[in-house]
Amino acid sequence: VAEIEKKIIEAFEVFDRECNKTVDVREIGSIVRSLGCFPTEAELHELLAKVEEEEPTGYVHLEKFLPVMTKVLLDRRYRPIPEDVLLRAFEALDENKRGYITKEELVKYLTEE
C-alpha cells in the first residue's frame, strides 16, 4: 500500500502547480490515466464525486484523492488502456516512423499539443 500511495502522490504532485496539495479538478483524468487506469467518462465523474469537496471549489485536495485512488488501484477497478490503442497513439506521434520519439518530442506533445 505504501508503494501505491507513493506513486499516487508523485502523479498528483506533477499537476500541483501551487505546491499546496491541490490540483484543478480538470487534471484528475490525466492523473488517473498516468497511473495506468483507463476509466470511462462516466466512471471518471463517479470518481470526481468521491474526491471533490461537498461545496465544489474546482480543486481536489490530495487528502481526499489519496485514499479513494489507493482503493481504485488496489481493487484494479479500471481496465488498463489496451496495448493496441497505445501503439496506435505512439505511431501517430512517431511521424518519421523511426520506432521511437525523443524525450523532447514527448514533452512537447504532452504540454503543448
C-alpha positions as CSV (number, residue, x, y, z in Angstrom):
1,V,0.0,0.0,0.0
2,A,2.8,2.4,0.8
3,E,4.3,1.9,-2.7
4,I,1.0,2.6,-4.3
5,E,0.4,5.7,-2.2
6,K,3.9,6.9,-3.2
7,K,3.0,6.5,-6.9
8,I,-0.3,8.4,-6.4
9,I,1.4,11.2,-4.6
10,E,4.1,11.6,-7.2
11,A,1.5,11.6,-10.0
12,F,-0.6,14.2,-8.1
13,E,2.4,16.4,-7.5
14,V,3.1,16.7,-11.2
15,F,-0.2,18.7,-11.5
16,D,0.1,20.5,-8.2
17,R,1.3,23.8,-9.7
18,E,0.9,25.8,-6.5
19,C,2.6,23.1,-4.3
20,N,-0.3,23.3,-1.9
21,K,-1.6,19.7,-2.2
22,T,-4.4,20.6,-4.5
23,V,-5.0,20.2,-8.2
24,D,-7.5,21.6,-10.6
25,V,-10.4,19.2,-10.9
26,R,-9.9,19.1,-14.7
27,E,-6.5,17.4,-14.1
28,I,-7.9,14.4,-12.3
29,G,-8.4,12.4,-15.5
30,S,-4.8,13.0,-16.5
31,I,-3.6,11.9,-13.1
32,V,-5.8,8.7,-13.1
33,R,-4.6,7.8,-16.6
34,S,-1.0,8.5,-15.7
35,L,-1.4,5.8,-13.0
36,G,-2.3,3.2,-15.7
37,C,-6.1,3.4,-15.4
38,F,-8.4,4.0,-18.3
39,P,-11.9,4.9,-16.8
40,T,-14.8,5.8,-19.0
41,E,-16.1,9.4,-18.7
42,A,-18.9,8.1,-16.5
43,E,-16.5,6.3,-14.2
44,L,-14.3,9.4,-14.0
45,H,-17.4,11.5,-13.0
46,E,-18.1,8.9,-10.3
47,L,-14.6,9.2,-9.0
48,L,-14.8,13.0,-9.1
49,A,-17.9,12.9,-7.0
50,K,-16.0,11.0,-4.3
51,V,-12.9,13.3,-4.2
52,E,-14.5,16.8,-4.7
53,E,-15.4,18.9,-1.7
54,E,-19.1,19.0,-0.7
55,E,-19.2,22.5,-2.0
56,P,-17.2,22.2,-5.3
57,T,-14.3,24.6,-5.5
58,G,-12.8,23.5,-8.8
59,Y,-9.9,21.9,-6.9
60,V,-9.2,18.5,-5.5
61,H,-7.2,18.0,-2.3
62,L,-4.6,15.2,-2.0
63,E,-6.0,14.1,1.3
64,K,-9.3,13.2,-0.3
65,F,-7.8,11.9,-3.5
66,L,-5.2,9.6,-2.0
67,P,-7.5,7.1,-0.1
68,V,-10.0,6.9,-3.0
69,M,-7.3,6.4,-5.7
70,T,-5.5,3.9,-3.5
71,K,-8.6,1.8,-3.3
72,V,-9.2,2.1,-7.0
73,L,-5.6,0.8,-7.7
74,L,-5.8,-2.0,-5.1
75,D,-9.2,-3.1,-6.5
76,R,-8.0,-2.8,-10.1
77,R,-11.2,-1.0,-10.7
78,Y,-10.4,0.4,-14.2
79,R,-9.1,-1.7,-17.0
80,P,-5.7,-0.5,-18.3
81,I,-5.6,1.0,-21.8
82,P,-5.3,-1.7,-24.4
83,E,-1.9,-2.2,-25.9
84,D,-3.1,-1.7,-29.5
85,V,-4.6,1.7,-28.6
86,L,-1.2,2.7,-27.0
87,L,0.7,1.5,-30.0
88,R,-1.6,3.4,-32.5
89,A,-1.2,6.6,-30.4
90,F,2.6,6.2,-30.3
91,E,2.7,5.6,-34.1
92,A,0.7,8.8,-34.6
93,L,3.3,10.7,-32.7
94,D,6.2,9.0,-34.5
95,E,5.8,11.0,-37.7
96,N,9.2,9.9,-39.2
97,K,8.5,6.2,-38.5
98,R,11.7,5.8,-36.5
99,G,10.2,3.5,-33.9
100,Y,10.8,6.0,-31.1
101,I,10.2,9.5,-30.1
102,T,12.6,11.7,-28.2
103,K,12.0,13.0,-24.7
104,E,11.8,16.5,-26.1
105,E,9.1,15.4,-28.6
106,L,7.2,13.7,-25.8
107,V,7.3,16.7,-23.6
108,K,6.2,18.9,-26.5
109,Y,3.2,16.6,-27.2
110,L,2.2,16.4,-23.6
111,T,2.5,20.0,-22.8
112,E,1.7,21.9,-26.0
113,E,-0.5,19.8,-28.2
